Amino acid sequence: MLTTTQVADLLSINRETVLRMIERRELPASRVGKLWRIAPEDVWPFVPPGIRARWPDGPWRDDAPS
């Protein structure tokens, strides 16, 4: 599970943008106490193609087994 800061870093966006995405239900997340946690596979669709290309064998690849 990723933090909102980790997601923001990965997507090169502001942490507040990640929080707004969660509030708008664009990005699924779970609350753990006061903190949000995001599953890596839920972030993958938002990862820019250039980053995807550099990690073709990563655990979030499109054909990864569920």
N, CA, C, O and CB atoms as a CASP TS submission, in Angstrom:
PFRMAT TS
TARGET T0000
AUTHOR 0000-0000-0000
METHOD Language model
MODEL 1
PARENT N/A
ATOM      1  N   MET     1       0.840  -1.172   0.000  1.00  0.00           N
ATOM      2  CA  MET     1       0.000   0.000   0.000  1.00  0.00           C
ATOM      3  C   MET     1       0.893   1.247   0.000  1.00  0.00           C
ATOM      4  O   MET     1       1.936   1.294   0.653  1.00  0.00           O
ATOM      5  CB  MET     1      -0.960  -0.009   1.221  1.00  0.00           C
ATOM      6  N   LEU     2       0.454   2.229  -0.739  1.00  0.00           N
ATOM      7  CA  LEU     2       1.211   3.461  -0.887  1.00  0.00           C
ATOM      8  C   LEU     2       0.568   4.595  -0.094  1.00  0.00           C
ATOM      9  O   LEU     2      -0.644   4.611   0.120  1.00  0.00           O
ATOM     10  CB  LEU     2       1.322   3.842  -2.362  1.00  0.00           C
ATOM     11  N   THR     3       1.397   5.537   0.335  1.00  0.00           N
ATOM     12  CA  THR     3       0.882   6.731   0.995  1.00  0.00           C
ATOM     13  C   THR     3       0.520   7.762  -0.066  1.00  0.00           C
ATOM     14  O   THR     3       0.886   7.619  -1.233  1.00  0.00           O
ATOM     15  CB  THR     3       1.920   7.309   2.000  1.00  0.00           C
ATOM     16  N   THR     4      -0.197   8.796   0.344  1.00  0.00           N
ATOM     17  CA  THR     4      -0.528   9.861  -0.596  1.00  0.00           C
ATOM     18  C   THR     4       0.734  10.575  -1.083  1.00  0.00           C
ATOM     19  O   THR     4       0.790  11.020  -2.229  1.00  0.00           O
ATOM     20  CB  THR     4      -1.488  10.864   0.053  1.00  0.00           C
ATOM     21  N   THR     5       1.727  10.686  -0.233  1.00  0.00           N
ATOM     22  CA  THR     5       2.996  11.308  -0.630  1.00  0.00           C
ATOM     23  C   THR     5       3.714  10.458  -1.670  1.00  0.00           C
ATOM     24  O   THR     5       4.260  10.998  -2.632  1.00  0.00           O
ATOM     25  CB  THR     5       3.903  11.518   0.596  1.00  0.00           C
ATOM     26  N   GLN     6       3.724   9.153  -1.498  1.00  0.00           N
ATOM     27  CA  GLN     6       4.359   8.268  -2.475  1.00  0.00           C
ATOM     28  C   GLN     6       3.659   8.346  -3.826  1.00  0.00           C
ATOM     29  O   GLN     6       4.313   8.372  -4.868  1.00  0.00           O
ATOM     30  CB  GLN     6       4.358   6.824  -1.967  1.00  0.00           C
ATOM     31  N   VAL     7       2.340   8.385  -3.807  1.00  0.00           N
ATOM     32  CA  VAL     7       1.579   8.491  -5.052  1.00  0.00           C
ATOM     33  C   VAL     7       1.879   9.819  -5.730  1.00  0.00           C
ATOM     34  O   VAL     7       2.088   9.873  -6.942  1.00  0.00           O
ATOM     35  CB  VAL     7       0.063   8.350  -4.786  1.00  0.00           C
ATOM     36  N   ALA     8       1.900  10.891  -4.945  1.00  0.00           N
ATOM     37  CA  ALA     8       2.205  12.210  -5.505  1.00  0.00           C
ATOM     38  C   ALA     8       3.587  12.226  -6.146  1.00  0.00           C
ATOM     39  O   ALA     8       3.758  12.778  -7.233  1.00  0.00           O
ATOM     40  CB  ALA     8       2.119  13.288  -4.417  1.00  0.00           C
ATOM     41  N   ASP     9       4.569  11.629  -5.487  1.00  0.00           N
ATOM     42  CA  ASP     9       5.922  11.569  -6.048  1.00  0.00           C
ATOM     43  C   ASP     9       5.952  10.762  -7.337  1.00  0.00           C
ATOM     44  O   ASP     9       6.577  11.170  -8.316  1.00  0.00           O
ATOM     45  CB  ASP     9       6.893  10.964  -5.035  1.00  0.00           C
ATOM     46  N   LEU    10       5.285   9.629  -7.339  1.00  0.00           N
ATOM     47  CA  LEU    10       5.271   8.771  -8.512  1.00  0.00           C
ATOM     48  C   LEU    10       4.631   9.465  -9.709  1.00  0.00           C
ATOM     49  O   LEU    10       5.113   9.345 -10.836  1.00  0.00           O
ATOM     50  CB  LEU    10       4.536   7.480  -8.204  1.00  0.00           C
ATOM     51  N   LEU    11       3.547  10.188  -9.461  1.00  0.00           N
ATOM     52  CA  LEU    11       2.818  10.845 -10.543  1.00  0.00           C
ATOM     53  C   LEU    11       3.320  12.258 -10.831  1.00  0.00           C
ATOM     54  O   LEU    11       2.849  12.913 -11.761  1.00  0.00           O
ATOM     55  CB  LEU    11       1.351  10.893 -10.209  1.00  0.00           C
ATOM     56  N   SER    12       4.272  12.719 -10.035  1.00  0.00           N
ATOM     57  CA  SER    12       4.817  14.085 -10.164  1.00  0.00           C
ATOM     58  C   SER    12       3.710  15.134 -10.044  1.00  0.00           C
ATOM     59  O   SER    12       3.615  16.072 -10.834  1.00  0.00           O
ATOM     60  CB  SER    12       5.551  14.250 -11.517  1.00  0.00           C
ATOM     61  N   ILE    13       2.882  14.933  -9.027  1.00  0.00           N
ATOM     62  CA  ILE    13       1.814  15.892  -8.736  1.00  0.00           C
ATOM     63  C   ILE    13       1.881  16.247  -7.260  1.00  0.00           C
ATOM     64  O   ILE    13       2.629  15.629  -6.502  1.00  0.00           O
ATOM     65  CB  ILE    13       0.407  15.314  -9.110  1.00  0.00           C
ATOM     66  N   ASN    14       1.114  17.228  -6.856  1.00  0.00           N
ATOM     67  CA  ASN    14       1.064  17.666  -5.479  1.00  0.00           C
ATOM     68  C   ASN    14       0.248  16.679  -4.646  1.00  0.00           C
ATOM     69  O   ASN    14      -0.711  16.087  -5.142  1.00  0.00           O
ATOM     70  CB  ASN    14       0.470  19.080  -5.385  1.00  0.00           C
ATOM     71  N   ARG    15       0.623  16.503  -3.397  1.00  0.00           N
ATOM     72  CA  ARG    15      -0.112  15.610  -2.492  1.00  0.00           C
ATOM     73  C   ARG    15      -1.577  16.032  -2.371  1.00  0.00           C
ATOM     74  O   ARG    15      -2.461  15.181  -2.271  1.00  0.00           O
ATOM     75  CB  ARG    15       0.549  15.595  -1.100  1.00  0.00           C
ATOM     76  N   GLU    16      -1.833  17.332  -2.379  1.00  0.00           N
ATOM     77  CA  GLU    16      -3.213  17.822  -2.300  1.00  0.00           C
ATOM     78  C   GLU    16      -4.028  17.362  -3.511  1.00  0.00           C
ATOM     79  O   GLU    16      -5.227  17.113  -3.387  1.00  0.00           O
ATOM     80  CB  GLU    16      -3.230  19.360  -2.202  1.00  0.00           C
ATOM     81  N   THR    17      -3.403  17.251  -4.653  1.00  0.00           N
ATOM     82  CA  THR    17      -4.091  16.743  -5.852  1.00  0.00           C
ATOM     83  C   THR    17      -4.496  15.295  -5.649  1.00  0.00           C
ATOM     84  O   THR    17      -5.590  14.892  -6.043  1.00  0.00           O
ATOM     85  CB  THR    17      -3.192  16.874  -7.103  1.00  0.00           C
ATOM     86  N   VAL    18      -3.626  14.519  -5.042  1.00  0.00           N
ATOM     87  CA  VAL    18      -3.945  13.119  -4.741  1.00  0.00           C
ATOM     88  C   VAL    18      -5.146  13.059  -3.803  1.00  0.00           C
ATOM     89  O   VAL    18      -6.053  12.251  -4.003  1.00  0.00           O
ATOM     90  CB  VAL    18      -2.721  12.393  -4.109  1.00  0.00           C
ATOM     91  N   LEU    19      -5.152  13.902  -2.793  1.00  0.00           N
ATOM     92  CA  LEU    19      -6.280  13.924  -1.853  1.00  0.00           C
ATOM     93  C   LEU    19      -7.580  14.310  -2.548  1.00  0.00           C
ATOM     94  O   LEU    19      -8.634  13.749  -2.250  1.00  0.00           O
ATOM     95  CB  LEU    19      -5.997  14.898  -0.706  1.00  0.00           C
ATOM     96  N   ARG    20      -7.510  15.263  -3.471  1.00  0.00           N
ATOM     97  CA  ARG    20      -8.721  15.641  -4.226  1.00  0.00           C
ATOM     98  C   ARG    20      -9.188  14.484  -5.106  1.00  0.00           C
ATOM     99  O   ARG    20     -10.391  14.262  -5.249  1.00  0.00           O
ATOM    100  CB  ARG    20      -8.454  16.897  -5.099  1.00  0.00           C
ATOM    101  N   MET    21      -8.251  13.749  -5.695  1.00  0.00           N
ATOM    102  CA  MET    21      -8.618  12.590  -6.516  1.00  0.00           C
ATOM    103  C   MET    21      -9.345  11.546  -5.666  1.00  0.00           C
ATOM    104  O   MET    21     -10.304  10.922  -6.119  1.00  0.00           O
ATOM    105  CB  MET    21      -7.360  11.966  -7.175  1.00  0.00           C
ATOM    106  N   ILE    22      -8.881  11.368  -4.443  1.00  0.00           N
ATOM    107  CA  ILE    22      -9.532  10.427  -3.527  1.00  0.00           C
ATOM    108  C   ILE    22     -10.929  10.937  -3.167  1.00  0.00           C
ATOM    109  O   ILE    22     -11.893  10.171  -3.188  1.00  0.00           O
ATOM    110  CB  ILE    22      -8.678  10.227  -2.243  1.00  0.00           C
ATOM    111  N   GLU    23     -11.039  12.214  -2.839  1.00  0.00           N
ATOM    112  CA  GLU    23     -12.338  12.796  -2.480  1.00  0.00           C
ATOM    113  C   GLU    23     -13.342  12.680  -3.619  1.00  0.00           C
ATOM    114  O   GLU    23     -14.525  12.435  -3.383  1.00  0.00           O
ATOM    115  CB  GLU    23     -12.171  14.262  -2.089  1.00  0.00           C
ATOM    116  N   ARG    24     -12.869  12.857  -4.877  1.00  0.00           N
ATOM    117  CA  ARG    24     -13.755  12.760  -6.044  1.00  0.00           C
ATOM    118  C   ARG    24     -13.994  11.315  -6.473  1.00  0.00           C
ATOM    119  O   ARG    24     -14.703  11.053  -7.445  1.00  0.00           O
ATOM    120  CB  ARG    24     -13.171  13.546  -7.207  1.00  0.00           C
ATOM    121  N   ARG    25     -13.398  10.393  -5.744  1.00  0.00           N
ATOM    122  CA  ARG    25     -13.507   8.951  -6.018  1.00  0.00           C
ATOM    123  C   ARG    25     -12.911   8.560  -7.368  1.00  0.00           C
ATOM    124  O   ARG    25     -13.316   7.565  -7.969  1.00  0.00           O
ATOM    125  CB  ARG    25     -14.963   8.523  -5.968  1.00  0.00           C
ATOM    126  N   GLU    26     -11.955   9.344  -7.835  1.00  0.00           N
ATOM    127  CA  GLU    26     -11.218   9.000  -9.055  1.00  0.00           C
ATOM    128  C   GLU    26     -10.124   7.987  -8.751  1.00  0.00           C
ATOM    129  O   GLU    26      -9.725   7.208  -9.617  1.00  0.00           O
ATOM    130  CB  GLU    26     -10.608  10.261  -9.698  1.00  0.00           C
ATOM    131  N   LEU    27      -9.644   8.005  -7.513  1.00  0.00           N
ATOM    132  CA  LEU    27      -8.565   7.127  -7.076  1.00  0.00           C
ATOM    133  C   LEU    27      -9.036   6.373  -5.840  1.00  0.00           C
ATOM    134  O   LEU    27      -9.212   6.977  -4.782  1.00  0.00           O
ATOM    135  CB  LEU    27      -7.257   7.933  -6.781  1.00  0.00           C
ATOM    136  N   PRO    28      -9.242   5.060  -5.955  1.00  0.00           N
ATOM    137  CA  PRO    28      -9.675   4.285  -4.791  1.00  0.00           C
ATOM    138  C   PRO    28      -8.613   4.329  -3.690  1.00  0.00           C
ATOM    139  O   PRO    28      -7.417   4.243  -3.969  1.00  0.00           O
ATOM    140  CB  PRO    28      -9.969   2.822  -5.193  1.00  0.00           C
ATOM    141  N   ALA    29      -9.052   4.461  -2.462  1.00  0.00           N
ATOM    142  CA  ALA    29      -8.136   4.498  -1.325  1.00  0.00           C
ATOM    143  C   ALA    29      -8.857   3.982  -0.086  1.00  0.00           C
ATOM    144  O   ALA    29     -10.085   3.981  -0.009  1.00  0.00           O
ATOM    145  CB  ALA    29      -7.595   5.936  -1.088  1.00  0.00           C
ATOM    146  N   SER    30      -8.059   3.545   0.873  1.00  0.00           N
ATOM    147  CA  SER    30      -8.601   3.067   2.145  1.00  0.00           C
ATOM    148  C   SER    30      -8.032   3.920   3.264  1.00  0.00           C
ATOM    149  O   SER    30      -6.867   4.316   3.239  1.00  0.00           O
ATOM    150  CB  SER    30      -8.272   1.560   2.373  1.00  0.00           C
ATOM    151  N   ARG    31      -8.863   4.188   4.226  1.00  0.00           N
ATOM    152  CA  ARG    31      -8.413   4.951   5.372  1.00  0.00           C
ATOM    153  C   ARG    31      -7.884   4.023   6.449  1.00  0.00           C
ATOM    154  O   ARG    31      -8.527   3.036   6.806  1.00  0.00           O
ATOM    155  CB  ARG    31      -9.541   5.816   5.919  1.00  0.00           C
ATOM    156  N   VAL    32      -6.710   4.348   6.960  1.00  0.00           N
ATOM    157  CA  VAL    32      -6.115   3.614   8.073  1.00  0.00           C
ATOM    158  C   VAL    32      -5.878   4.651   9.164  1.00  0.00           C
ATOM    159  O   VAL    32      -4.885   5.378   9.143  1.00  0.00           O
ATOM    160  CB  VAL    32      -4.765   2.860   7.655  1.00  0.00           C
ATOM    161  N   GLY    33      -6.800   4.707  10.111  1.00  0.00           N
ATOM    162  CA  GLY    33      -6.745   5.781  11.109  1.00  0.00           C
ATOM    163  C   GLY    33      -7.024   7.106  10.418  1.00  0.00           C
ATOM    164  O   GLY    33      -8.075   7.281   9.801  1.00  0.00           O
ATOM    165  N   LYS    34      -6.081   8.042  10.522  1.00  0.00           N
ATOM    166  CA  LYS    34      -6.221   9.341   9.869  1.00  0.00           C
ATOM    167  C   LYS    34      -5.555   9.370   8.509  1.00  0.00           C
ATOM    168  O   LYS    34      -5.638  10.376   7.806  1.00  0.00           O
ATOM    169  CB  LYS    34      -5.643  10.429  10.741  1.00  0.00           C
ATOM    170  N   LEU    35      -4.895   8.290   8.122  1.00  0.00           N
ATOM    171  CA  LEU    35      -4.096   8.262   6.903  1.00  0.00           C
ATOM    172  C   LEU    35      -4.788   7.509   5.779  1.00  0.00           C
ATOM    173  O   LEU    35      -5.561   6.582   6.021  1.00  0.00           O
ATOM    174  CB  LEU    35      -2.751   7.638   7.180  1.00  0.00           C
ATOM    175  N   TRP    36      -4.505   7.916   4.554  1.00  0.00           N
ATOM    176  CA  TRP    36      -5.003   7.218   3.377  1.00  0.00           C
ATOM    177  C   TRP    36      -3.936   6.275   2.864  1.00  0.00           C
ATOM    178  O   TRP    36      -2.746   6.588   2.915  1.00  0.00           O
ATOM    179  CB  TRP    36      -5.426   8.211   2.277  1.00  0.00           C
ATOM    180  N   ARG    37      -4.358   5.120   2.369  1.00  0.00           N
ATOM    181  CA  ARG    37      -3.462   4.163   1.721  1.00  0.00           C
ATOM    182  C   ARG    37      -4.066   3.803   0.378  1.00  0.00           C
ATOM    183  O   ARG    37      -5.278   3.625   0.256  1.00  0.00           O
ATOM    184  CB  ARG    37      -3.238   2.884   2.605  1.00  0.00           C
ATOM    185  N   ILE    38      -3.207   3.698  -0.629  1.00  0.00           N
ATOM    186  CA  ILE    38      -3.656   3.450  -1.992  1.00  0.00           C
ATOM    187  C   ILE    38      -2.939   2.211  -2.515  1.00  0.00           C
ATOM    188  O   ILE    38      -1.722   2.085  -2.377  1.00  0.00           O
ATOM    189  CB  ILE    38      -3.391   4.685  -2.911  1.00  0.00           C
ATOM    190  N   ALA    39      -3.696   1.304  -3.114  1.00  0.00           N
ATOM    191  CA  ALA    39      -3.108   0.098  -3.689  1.00  0.00           C
ATOM    192  C   ALA    39      -2.345   0.464  -4.962  1.00  0.00           C
ATOM    193  O   ALA    39      -2.841   1.246  -5.773  1.00  0.00           O
ATOM    194  CB  ALA    39      -4.204  -0.966  -3.989  1.00  0.00           C
ATOM    195  N   PRO    40      -1.155  -0.088  -5.145  1.00  0.00           N
ATOM    196  CA  PRO    40      -0.355   0.224  -6.337  1.00  0.00           C
ATOM    197  C   PRO    40      -1.114  -0.002  -7.644  1.00  0.00           C
ATOM    198  O   PRO    40      -0.971   0.779  -8.585  1.00  0.00           O
ATOM    199  CB  PRO    40       0.903  -0.612  -6.341  1.00  0.00           C
ATOM    200  N   GLU    41      -1.904  -1.045  -7.708  1.00  0.00           N
ATOM    201  CA  GLU    41      -2.622  -1.340  -8.956  1.00  0.00           C
ATOM    202  C   GLU    41      -3.679  -0.280  -9.278  1.00  0.00           C
ATOM    203  O   GLU    41      -4.080  -0.134 -10.433  1.00  0.00           O
ATOM    204  CB  GLU    41      -3.284  -2.716  -8.867  1.00  0.00           C
ATOM    205  N   ASP    42      -4.130   0.457  -8.264  1.00  0.00           N
ATOM    206  CA  ASP    42      -5.086   1.543  -8.509  1.00  0.00           C
ATOM    207  C   ASP    42      -4.396   2.804  -9.020  1.00  0.00           C
ATOM    208  O   ASP    42      -5.031   3.664  -9.630  1.00  0.00           O
ATOM    209  CB  ASP    42      -5.860   1.861  -7.233  1.00  0.00           C
ATOM    210  N   VAL    43      -3.106   2.908  -8.771  1.00  0.00           N
ATOM    211  CA  VAL    43      -2.333   4.064  -9.230  1.00  0.00           C
ATOM    212  C   VAL    43      -1.864   3.877 -10.671  1.00  0.00           C
ATOM    213  O   VAL    43      -1.739   4.848 -11.417  1.00  0.00           O
ATOM    214  CB  VAL    43      -1.128   4.298  -8.311  1.00  0.00           C
ATOM    215  N   TRP    44      -1.608   2.640 -11.056  1.00  0.00           N
ATOM    216  CA  TRP    44      -1.011   2.335 -12.359  1.00  0.00           C
ATOM    217  C   TRP    44      -1.696   3.013 -13.550  1.00  0.00           C
ATOM    218  O   TRP    44      -0.992   3.494 -14.438  1.00  0.00           O
ATOM    219  CB  TRP    44      -1.030   0.861 -12.569  1.00  0.00           C
ATOM    220  N   PRO    45      -3.023   3.076 -13.615  1.00  0.00           N
ATOM    221  CA  PRO    45      -3.658   3.754 -14.753  1.00  0.00           C
ATOM    222  C   PRO    45      -3.298   5.236 -14.867  1.00  0.00           C
ATOM    223  O   PRO    45      -3.419   5.815 -15.946  1.00  0.00           O
ATOM    224  CB  PRO    45      -5.153   3.619 -14.646  1.00  0.00           C
ATOM    225  N   PHE    46      -2.862   5.849 -13.784  1.00  0.00           N
ATOM    226  CA  PHE    46      -2.509   7.267 -13.786  1.00  0.00           C
ATOM    227  C   PHE    46      -1.027   7.511 -14.074  1.00  0.00           C
ATOM    228  O   PHE    46      -0.611   8.651 -14.281  1.00  0.00           O
ATOM    229  CB  PHE    46      -2.873   7.883 -12.457  1.00  0.00           C
ATOM    230  N   VAL    47      -0.234   6.442 -14.085  1.00  0.00           N
ATOM    231  CA  VAL    47       1.210   6.583 -14.307  1.00  0.00           C
ATOM    232  C   VAL    47       1.458   6.956 -15.765  1.00  0.00           C
ATOM    233  O   VAL    47       0.950   6.295 -16.671  1.00  0.00           O
ATOM    234  CB  VAL    47       1.967   5.267 -13.938  1.00  0.00           C
ATOM    235  N   PRO    48       2.237   8.012 -15.996  1.00  0.00           N
ATOM    236  CA  PRO    48       2.514   8.436 -17.368  1.00  0.00           C
ATOM    237  C   PRO    48       3.184   7.330 -18.186  1.00  0.00           C
ATOM    238  O   PRO    48       3.964   6.547 -17.645  1.00  0.00           O
ATOM    239  CB  PRO    48       3.395   9.679 -17.361  1.00  0.00           C
ATOM    240  N   PRO    49       2.884   7.263 -19.489  1.00  0.00           N
ATOM    241  CA  PRO    49       3.445   6.222 -20.339  1.00  0.00           C
ATOM    242  C   PRO    49       4.970   6.149 -20.302  1.00  0.00           C
ATOM    243  O   PRO    49       5.531   5.057 -20.400  1.00  0.00           O
ATOM    244  CB  PRO    49       2.998   6.439 -21.743  1.00  0.00           C
ATOM    245  N   GLY    50       5.644   7.274 -20.164  1.00  0.00           N
ATOM    246  CA  GLY    50       7.109   7.263 -20.104  1.00  0.00           C
ATOM    247  C   GLY    50       7.642   6.487 -18.922  1.00  0.00           C
ATOM    248  O   GLY    50       8.671   5.819 -19.020  1.00  0.00           O
ATOM    249  N   ILE    51       6.941   6.575 -17.803  1.00  0.00           N
ATOM    250  CA  ILE    51       7.357   5.822 -16.616  1.00  0.00           C
ATOM    251  C   ILE    51       7.002   4.356 -16.802  1.00  0.00           C
ATOM    252  O   ILE    51       7.784   3.480 -16.434  1.00  0.00           O
ATOM    253  CB  ILE    51       6.688   6.387 -15.330  1.00  0.00           C
ATOM    254  N   ARG    52       5.839   4.080 -17.366  1.00  0.00           N
ATOM    255  CA  ARG    52       5.449   2.684 -17.633  1.00  0.00           C
ATOM    256  C   ARG    52       6.480   1.995 -18.519  1.00  0.00           C
ATOM    257  O   ARG    52       6.833   0.838 -18.289  1.00  0.00           O
ATOM    258  CB  ARG    52       4.056   2.626 -18.300  1.00  0.00           C
ATOM    259  N   ALA    53       6.958   2.707 -19.526  1.00  0.00           N
ATOM    260  CA  ALA    53       7.913   2.133 -20.468  1.00  0.00           C
ATOM    261  C   ALA    53       9.219   1.756 -19.784  1.00  0.00           C
ATOM    262  O   ALA    53       9.883   0.805 -20.197  1.00  0.00           O
ATOM    263  CB  ALA    53       8.187   3.109 -21.598  1.00  0.00           C
ATOM    264  N   ARG    54       9.589   2.486 -18.747  1.00  0.00           N
ATOM    265  CA  ARG    54      10.839   2.183 -18.041  1.00  0.00           C
ATOM    266  C   ARG    54      10.679   1.038 -17.050  1.00  0.00           C
ATOM    267  O   ARG    54      11.671   0.564 -16.497  1.00  0.00           O
ATOM    268  CB  ARG    54      11.339   3.416 -17.314  1.00  0.00           C
ATOM    269  N   TRP    55       9.448   0.585 -16.815  1.00  0.00           N
ATOM    270  CA  TRP    55       9.220  -0.487 -15.850  1.00  0.00           C
ATOM    271  C   TRP    55       8.288  -1.540 -16.447  1.00  0.00           C
ATOM    272  O   TRP    55       7.249  -1.853 -15.866  1.00  0.00           O
ATOM    273  CB  TRP    55       8.630   0.077 -14.537  1.00  0.00           C
ATOM    274  N   PRO    56       8.661  -2.087 -17.612  1.00  0.00           N
ATOM    275  CA  PRO    56       7.759  -3.031 -18.276  1.00  0.00           C
ATOM    276  C   PRO    56       7.529  -4.322 -17.497  1.00  0.00           C
ATOM    277  O   PRO    56       6.497  -4.970 -17.674  1.00  0.00           O
ATOM    278  CB  PRO    56       8.300  -3.369 -19.627  1.00  0.00           C
ATOM    279  N   ASP    57       8.463  -4.700 -16.646  1.00  0.00           N
ATOM    280  CA  ASP    57       8.315  -5.939 -15.891  1.00  0.00           C
ATOM    281  C   ASP    57       7.876  -5.693 -14.454  1.00  0.00           C
ATOM    282  O   ASP    57       7.915  -6.597 -13.620  1.00  0.00           O
ATOM    283  CB  ASP    57       9.614  -6.706 -15.900  1.00  0.00           C
ATOM    284  N   GLY    58       7.458  -4.467 -14.173  1.00  0.00           N
ATOM    285  CA  GLY    58       7.033  -4.130 -12.817  1.00  0.00           C
ATOM    286  C   GLY    58       5.766  -4.862 -12.414  1.00  0.00           C
ATOM    287  O   GLY    58       5.050  -5.390 -13.265  1.00  0.00           O
ATOM    288  N   PRO    59       5.492  -4.893 -11.134  1.00  0.00           N
ATOM    289  CA  PRO    59       4.328  -5.626 -10.638  1.00  0.00           C
ATOM    290  C   PRO    59       3.002  -5.011 -11.045  1.00  0.00           C
ATOM    291  O   PRO    59       1.954  -5.623 -10.838  1.00  0.00           O
ATOM    292  CB  PRO    59       4.388  -5.715  -9.154  1.00  0.00           C
ATOM    293  N   TRP    60       3.022  -3.802 -11.625  1.00  0.00           N
ATOM    294  CA  TRP    60       1.774  -3.172 -12.006  1.00  0.00           C
ATOM    295  C   TRP    60       1.530  -3.249 -13.491  1.00  0.00           C
ATOM    296  O   TRP    60       0.604  -2.612 -13.993  1.00  0.00           O
ATOM    297  CB  TRP    60       1.759  -1.746 -11.567  1.00  0.00           C
ATOM    298  N   ARG    61       2.338  -4.014 -14.214  1.00  0.00           N
ATOM    299  CA  ARG    61       2.173  -4.076 -15.672  1.00  0.00           C
ATOM    300  C   ARG    61       0.761  -4.533 -16.014  1.00  0.00           C
ATOM    301  O   ARG    61       0.097  -5.193 -15.215  1.00  0.00           O
ATOM    302  CB  ARG    61       3.218  -5.031 -16.307  1.00  0.00           C
ATOM    303  N   ASP    62       0.318  -4.178 -17.199  1.00  0.00           N
ATOM    304  CA  ASP    62      -1.064  -4.445 -17.611  1.00  0.00           C
ATOM    305  C   ASP    62      -1.442  -5.919 -17.596  1.00  0.00           C
ATOM    306  O   ASP    62      -2.593  -6.258 -17.324  1.00  0.00           O
ATOM    307  CB  ASP    62      -1.289  -3.904 -18.982  1.00  0.00           C
ATOM    308  N   ASP    63      -0.482  -6.806 -17.885  1.00  0.00           N
ATOM    309  CA  ASP    63      -0.804  -8.229 -17.959  1.00  0.00           C
ATOM    310  C   ASP    63      -0.409  -8.990 -16.689  1.00  0.00           C
ATOM    311  O   ASP    63      -0.347 -10.219 -16.703  1.00  0.00           O
ATOM    312  CB  ASP    63      -0.116  -8.846 -19.157  1.00  0.00           C
ATOM    313  N   ALA    64      -0.142  -8.278 -15.599  1.00  0.00           N
ATOM    314  CA  ALA    64       0.255  -8.934 -14.358  1.00  0.00           C
ATOM    315  C   ALA    64      -0.900  -9.789 -13.843  1.00  0.00           C
ATOM    316  O   ALA    64      -2.055  -9.366 -13.880  1.00  0.00           O
ATOM    317  CB  ALA    64       0.683  -7.889 -13.292  1.00  0.00           C
ATOM    318  N   PRO    65      -0.585 -10.992 -13.362  1.00  0.00           N
ATOM    319  CA  PRO    65      -1.643 -11.836 -12.818  1.00  0.00           C
ATOM    320  C   PRO    65      -2.248 -11.208 -11.571  1.00  0.00           C
ATOM    321  O   PRO    65      -1.550 -10.561 -10.790  1.00  0.00           O
ATOM    322  CB  PRO    65      -1.103 -13.232 -12.499  1.00  0.00           C
ATOM    323  N   SER    66      -3.533 -11.399 -11.391  1.00  0.00           N
ATOM    324  CA  SER    66      -4.228 -10.822 -10.221  1.00  0.00           C
ATOM    325  C   SER    66      -4.070 -11.706  -9.015  1.00  0.00           C
ATOM    326  O   SER    66      -4.584 -11.386  -7.943  1.00  0.00           O
ATOM    327  CB  SER    66      -5.717 -10.614 -10.514  1.00  0.00           C
TER
END
